[in-house]
């Protein structure tokens, strides 16, 4: 799981990053809210955690702009604003959850996990004789556990999240490899790795476009 944290308080931001990463959540922390303008791939994030009181722009404006751009990621507001009018305003703008400061970091963790469950797929998925457990990040084929690399797992997870739809190669590169300078060939390499595990024709290639997991 990977989240985008927009929080300008250096102490709070650092402590949240450490806590969430200790609970197996990758955190991209933005302290300068202007940096959000340079993110072109929001699909890599499972949840966006957004403060409202920021240095350069109001969190409400960022929330509104994200929704106007068609960004559909679950957005959790994290703020000292506790008035019901502030909550109503954010929910009307498209927020999915709202947590006021001070708070217990465990509650934030639970809320993030709840949002990802709404967005994501079943915890255990079966494809032929292959059983994929998203919670424990394990794969079993005919009852025997199969080990794969983290990169292969990230690719499999993204295909599962978009199962039944053609996923463009560029989107896969952005989600799995982010800003790393890699090309289409590396995607083909890891697709081959997954095909050795999954049933025949589970992953279909759409030449010049991408891949689809049925």
C-alpha positions as CSV (number, residue, x, y, z in Angstrom):
1,X,0.0,0.0,0.0
2,X,1.2,3.5,-0.8
3,X,-0.2,6.8,0.3
4,X,0.5,10.5,-0.5
5,X,0.8,12.6,2.7
6,X,0.4,16.4,2.3
7,X,1.4,17.8,5.7
8,X,3.6,20.9,6.3
9,X,4.3,20.3,10.0
10,X,7.8,18.7,9.9
11,X,7.4,16.9,13.3
12,X,4.0,15.5,12.6
13,X,4.8,14.6,9.1
14,X,8.0,12.7,10.1
15,X,6.3,10.9,12.9
16,X,3.4,9.8,10.7
17,X,5.8,8.6,8.0
18,X,7.7,6.5,10.5
19,X,4.6,5.1,12.0
20,X,2.8,4.2,8.8
21,X,6.0,2.7,7.2
22,X,6.4,0.6,10.4
23,X,3.0,-0.8,9.5
24,X,3.9,-1.7,5.9
25,X,2.5,1.4,4.2
26,X,4.8,3.3,1.8
27,X,4.6,7.0,2.3
28,X,5.3,9.8,-0.2
29,X,5.4,12.8,2.1
30,X,5.0,16.3,0.6
31,X,5.9,19.1,3.1
32,X,5.7,21.9,0.5
33,X,2.1,21.7,-0.9
34,X,3.2,23.3,-4.2
35,X,4.9,20.0,-5.1
36,X,1.5,18.4,-5.7
37,X,1.3,20.3,-8.9
38,X,4.2,18.2,-10.3
39,X,2.6,14.8,-9.6
40,X,1.3,13.4,-12.9
41,X,0.5,9.9,-11.7
42,X,-1.9,9.7,-8.8
43,X,-2.8,6.1,-9.6
44,X,0.3,5.0,-7.7
45,X,-1.3,6.1,-4.4
46,X,-4.0,4.1,-2.6
47,X,-5.0,7.0,-0.4
48,X,-4.3,10.7,-0.3
49,X,-4.0,12.2,3.3
50,X,-4.4,15.9,3.1
51,X,-4.0,18.6,5.7
52,X,-6.2,21.7,5.3
53,X,-4.0,24.4,6.9
54,X,-0.9,24.5,4.6
55,X,1.7,27.1,3.8
56,X,1.0,28.1,0.2
57,X,-2.5,26.9,-0.6
58,X,-5.6,25.9,1.4
59,X,-6.2,22.2,1.6
60,X,-9.8,22.8,0.5
61,X,-8.6,24.3,-2.8
62,X,-6.3,21.3,-3.4
63,X,-9.2,18.9,-2.7
64,X,-11.4,20.8,-5.1
65,X,-8.7,20.9,-7.8
66,X,-8.0,17.2,-7.5
67,X,-11.6,16.3,-7.9
68,X,-12.0,18.7,-10.9
69,X,-9.1,17.1,-12.5
70,X,-10.8,13.7,-12.2
71,X,-8.5,12.3,-9.5
72,X,-10.6,9.5,-7.9
73,X,-8.3,8.4,-5.2
74,X,-9.8,8.2,-1.7
75,X,-8.9,11.4,0.1
76,X,-8.7,11.6,3.9
77,X,-8.7,15.1,5.4
78,X,-6.3,15.4,8.4
79,X,-6.8,18.8,10.1
80,X,-7.2,20.8,13.3
81,X,-10.5,22.2,11.9
82,X,-13.2,20.5,13.9
83,X,-16.3,22.6,13.1
84,X,-19.1,20.7,11.4
85,X,-19.3,23.3,8.7
86,X,-15.7,22.6,7.7
87,X,-16.4,18.9,7.6
88,X,-19.6,19.4,5.5
89,X,-17.7,21.6,3.1
90,X,-14.9,19.1,2.5
91,X,-17.3,16.2,2.1
92,X,-19.3,18.2,-0.5
93,X,-16.0,18.8,-2.3
94,X,-15.4,15.1,-2.5
95,X,-13.5,14.1,0.6
96,X,-14.0,10.4,1.7
97,X,-13.0,10.7,5.3
98,X,-12.2,13.4,7.9
99,X,-10.0,13.1,11.0
100,X,-9.4,16.0,13.4
101,X,-6.2,16.7,15.3
102,X,-5.1,15.7,17.8
103,X,-5.6,12.0,17.0
104,X,-4.3,8.6,17.7
105,X,-2.0,7.4,14.8
106,X,-3.6,3.9,15.1
107,X,-7.0,5.5,14.2
108,X,-5.4,7.1,11.1
109,X,-4.0,3.7,10.2
110,X,-7.4,2.0,10.6
111,X,-9.1,4.7,8.5
112,X,-6.6,4.4,5.7
113,X,-7.1,0.6,5.6
114,X,-10.9,1.1,5.6
115,X,-10.6,3.4,2.6
116,X,-8.4,1.0,0.7
117,X,-10.9,-1.8,1.3
118,X,-13.7,0.3,-0.3
119,X,-11.5,0.9,-3.3
120,X,-9.8,-2.4,-3.7
121,X,-10.6,-6.0,-4.4
122,X,-11.3,-9.1,-2.4
123,X,-8.6,-10.1,0.1
124,X,-8.3,-13.6,-1.4
125,X,-8.5,-14.1,-5.2
126,X,-8.5,-17.4,-7.0
127,X,-7.4,-17.8,-10.6
128,X,-7.6,-21.4,-11.6
129,X,-5.4,-23.3,-9.2
130,X,-3.7,-20.1,-8.0
131,X,-4.7,-18.4,-4.8
132,X,-3.6,-14.9,-4.1
133,X,-3.9,-13.5,-0.6
134,X,-3.6,-9.7,-0.8
135,X,-3.4,-9.3,3.0
136,X,-0.5,-11.6,3.6
137,X,1.0,-11.0,0.2
138,X,1.3,-14.7,-0.6
139,X,0.7,-16.8,-3.6
140,X,-0.2,-20.5,-3.6
141,X,-0.3,-22.7,-6.7
142,X,-2.0,-26.1,-6.1
143,X,-1.6,-25.5,-2.4
144,X,2.2,-24.8,-2.6
145,X,3.5,-21.3,-1.8
146,X,5.2,-19.5,-4.7
147,X,7.8,-16.8,-4.1
148,X,8.0,-13.8,-6.4
149,X,9.9,-10.5,-6.2
150,X,8.4,-7.3,-4.8
151,X,8.3,-5.8,-8.3
152,X,6.4,-8.8,-9.7
153,X,4.0,-8.5,-6.8
154,X,3.4,-4.8,-7.4
155,X,2.7,-5.6,-11.1
156,X,0.3,-8.4,-10.2
157,X,-1.5,-6.3,-7.7
158,X,-2.0,-3.5,-10.2
159,X,-3.4,-6.0,-12.8
160,X,-5.7,-7.4,-10.2
161,X,-6.9,-4.0,-9.2
162,X,-7.8,-3.4,-12.9
163,X,-8.9,-7.0,-13.7
164,X,-11.0,-7.2,-16.8
165,X,-9.7,-4.0,-18.2
166,X,-6.8,-3.3,-20.5
167,X,-4.1,-1.5,-18.6
168,X,-1.8,0.7,-20.7
169,X,1.9,-0.1,-20.5
170,X,2.6,3.5,-19.6
171,X,0.3,3.3,-16.6
172,X,2.0,0.1,-15.4
173,X,5.4,1.8,-15.7
174,X,4.2,4.8,-13.7
175,X,2.5,2.7,-11.0
176,X,5.3,0.0,-10.5
177,X,8.4,1.9,-11.4
178,X,7.4,5.6,-10.8
179,X,10.1,8.0,-12.0
180,X,12.7,5.3,-12.7
181,X,14.1,5.5,-16.2
182,X,12.8,2.1,-17.5
183,X,11.0,1.1,-20.7
184,X,8.5,-1.4,-22.1
185,X,10.9,-4.3,-22.1
186,X,11.0,-4.5,-18.3
187,X,7.3,-4.8,-18.2
188,X,7.4,-7.7,-20.7
189,X,10.1,-9.4,-18.5
190,X,7.9,-9.3,-15.4
191,X,4.8,-10.3,-17.4
192,X,6.7,-13.4,-18.4
193,X,7.5,-14.1,-14.7
194,X,3.8,-13.9,-13.8
195,X,2.7,-16.0,-16.7
196,X,4.8,-18.9,-15.4
197,X,2.7,-18.8,-12.2
198,X,-0.8,-18.0,-13.5
199,X,-3.0,-20.2,-15.7
200,X,-2.5,-20.1,-19.4
201,X,-4.0,-17.0,-21.1
202,X,-4.8,-15.4,-17.7
203,X,-2.8,-12.3,-18.9
204,X,-3.6,-11.2,-22.4
205,X,-1.3,-8.9,-24.4
206,X,-2.8,-6.0,-26.4
207,X,0.0,-5.1,-28.8
208,X,0.9,-1.4,-28.7
209,X,-1.4,-0.9,-25.7
210,X,-0.9,-3.0,-22.7
211,X,-2.2,-6.0,-20.8
212,X,-5.4,-7.4,-19.3
213,X,-5.8,-9.9,-16.5
214,X,-9.0,-12.1,-16.8
